[in-house]
Amino acid sequence: MVEVYGIGGLIVLVLSIWAIISIIGSSATTGAKILWVLFVLLLPVIGFICWLIFGPKEARSAI
């Protein structure tokens, strides 16, 4: 059972790092970026989900 928790923790860590990198590279204001990063660091799973739903949407260019 410990292996399952270890894999789950690794997945949460990777997703949190990805969210923080996305937050830093977003077009949000500096204050908003700081708040989002703190939210993701303090509540990793909830913060990541909220960032996906409520975070600034980047304009994706069509290829």
BELJOKA-V152000 format. One record per residue. N is the residue number from 1. PSI is psi in whole degrees, 0 to 359 (NA if undefined). OMEGA is omega as a letter, one per 30 degrees, with the letter a starting at -180 (999 if undefined). Layout:
BEGIN
N/PSI/OMEGA + N/PSI/OMEGA
END
This chain:
BEGIN
1/332/l + 2/325/a + 3/323/l + 4/316/l + 5/323/l + 6/317/l + 7/318/l + 8/318/l + 9/321/l + 10/319/l + 11/316/l + 12/319/l + 13/313/a + 14/316/l + 15/323/l + 16/318/l + 17/317/l + 18/318/l + 19/317/a + 20/319/l + 21/319/l + 22/321/l + 23/313/a + 24/324/a + 25/1/a + 26/174/a + 27/12/a + 28/162/l + 29/164/a + 30/318/l + 31/318/l + 32/321/l + 33/316/a + 34/315/l + 35/318/l + 36/317/l + 37/317/l + 38/319/l + 39/316/l + 40/324/l + 41/322/a + 42/324/l + 43/81/a + 44/310/a + 45/310/a + 46/319/l + 47/319/l + 48/315/a + 49/317/l + 50/322/l + 51/319/l + 52/322/a + 53/312/a + 54/353/a + 55/163/a + 56/135/l + 57/127/l + 58/143/l + 59/120/a + 60/126/a + 61/139/l + 62/138/a + 63/NA/999
END
